[in-house]
Amino acid sequence: MAIRIIPIKQDADMTYKTTLDGNSYDIRIRYNQRETNVATGKPIIADEFELSIASAGKPANIKTPMKTNRDLLRQHRYKEECPPGALVLRDLSADKSKGEGGLYDPDRVSFEALGTRFVLVYIEAEVNNG
């Protein structure tokens, strides 16, 4: 039974090698900055991240946008290569909403806070399912 933090850095394109539930994986995090809300006439710059995961040394078969405080692997459970546990991008400021003076914004992950405010957490299968 283990819950562990996978150390991530502020990097625009980085691959991390890690062991999840006893198997080796490559986790790649890619950064892309784009304008959103363009149709409103008041576009804002938004940081976007994509996570891909593969068995070590193999091509990635799992790709997902990095959203906070949810299991990033859930929609990929049917894939044989999917790690059995839960992978969550935890927002450490999520204990307080913006209305309560916190920084919580449920889907916006900032480049500057990757690895500090936003941390990648893996919950092994027996904890996740049990």
N, C-alpha and C positions, 0 to 999 in steps of 0.2 A: 504494500500500500504506500503510494507516494504521490505527493503533489510537489511539483518542482517548477522553478523559474528557469526559462531558457534565456540566457543573456543575449540581448540584441543591442545594436549600436545605431547611432544616427549615420546611416550610409544609404546612398541612393540605390545601390544594387549590391546586396550581400547574400552569400550563401553560408549557412551555418550547418555544421555536422553535429548530429546529436543522436542519442539513443532513447527511444520511447518504447516502453513495455518490452525491453530486451532486444529490440530490433534497431538497426542503424538507418537513419534517414538524413536526407539533405533537405533543409528548409531554406527557401530563397524568398527574400523580401525585396520587392521593387517599389520605388517611389516615383510618383508622377504628379506634377502640379498642373492644375487646369483651372480655367474659369468656369464658375457655375452661376446659375441665376441670370444668365445672359438675356433671356427674354424679358426680364423685369426692367431692363435698362440700368440696373445697378448690379453689374456682375461683381462677384467676389472671387478671390483666389482660394482654391481649396486644395489641400494636400490629400492625395489618394495613395493607398498602398495596396499591393497585391501580394498574397502569400501563395507560394507553390511548394508542394512537398512530394518527395519521391523516395523510394527505397534507395539506399546509398548507391551512387554510381549509375542510376537508371534515369531515364527521362521522367519529368514530372507528369503525373496523371491527375493530380489534384491541384486546382487553382481556385482561389477565392479572394474576394475583397476583404481587407482587414477591417472588420467592424468590432466595436468594443463590447465586452461583457456578454458574449454569447459563444457557443461552441462552433468554432470555424470549420470543424470536420463533420458536423452532423449531416449535412446534405450529401456527403460523400461516403457514408457508411456502407453503401452497397458495393463499393469498389474494394477489390481484394487487397490493394496496396495501402488502404486507409488504416492508419494507426487506430487501435481499438479504444483509446482513451479520448478525453476531451481536450481540445486546444483552445485556449481563451486569451484574447488580448484584453488584459485587465486594466481598466482605468482606475488608478489609485485615488483619484479625486471623486470617484462616483458615489462616495458616501454622502455628499452634499450636492444638491441641485444648484443651478445658477441663482434661483430665487432665494436660496438659503445662504448665499455668499460663496458657494463653491464654484468650481470650474466645469462641472459636468455638462458635457455636450455629447449625447449618446453615440453619434456616428462620426464625429470629426476627430481624426487622429492627426496631430501636428508633427511635423518633421523634427522640430526642436525638442519635443518631449518624448520621442521614441526611445525606449530603454530606461527612462526615468519615471515620468508620469504614466506612460503606457508600457506595461511589461507583458511578456508572453509566458503564459502559465500552462503547464501540461498536467492533467489529472489522470493518473493511470486507470486502466479499465476496471480493476476490481473495486476501486473507490468510486468511479464514475457510474458503474452499473449496480453498485451494491447497496 
